[in-house]
Amino acid sequence: MSIFDPLKGFGVTFSTMFKKVVTEEYPEDFPGTAPRYHGRHQLNRHPDGLEKCVGCELCAWACPADAIFVEGGDNTDDERYSPGERYGADYQINYLRCIGCGLCIEACPTRSLTMLNDFELADDDRQRLIYTKEQLLAPLLPGMEQPPHPMRLGETEQDYYVKGPELAREPLAGSSHQHSSQGAVQEEVK
């Protein structure tokens, strides 16, 4: 060790005094996150306001940290929360356990679950870090109706999906089959 070694160290320290500061003034001057950053989860909606979640629980099965709890419920003719037979009646994500891996997003068959750029999830209360369905649902946009939706545009559940009983009972264009009044399929006679 020579007598000049401490001077070399002080030289490095002294030279950094004239460099630009790297510190960001967060949260006053927030630069933003990367466009593909994965943060908080969101349950998406269809354009008419119905929930995309069908309560299949595949996201909970895929979660390696066991951070997701889903309990499915059945839609009725009077109350429709999703277009399918079922919906996510109870949906919770425990952010104390979530590791942000995104396996739940890949497992979702309806693309109901996505991740936002929101990353400010820190809290001093453990109970507030368990997000419920109401906190996770995407907000209603203009033109959307708050679920549950009543049955409309027809008398049966099938009519609800095809925009009316007239379209449900018409044969498909280019089809060689036609429906009789009893509902049986008969070959078209040429």
Helices and strands as residue ranges (DSSP letters): H 5-16, E 41-43, H 58-62, E 68-74, E 86-94, H 103-107, E 113-115, G 126-129, E 130-132, H 133-136, H 157-161, H 165-169, E 177-179, E 185-187
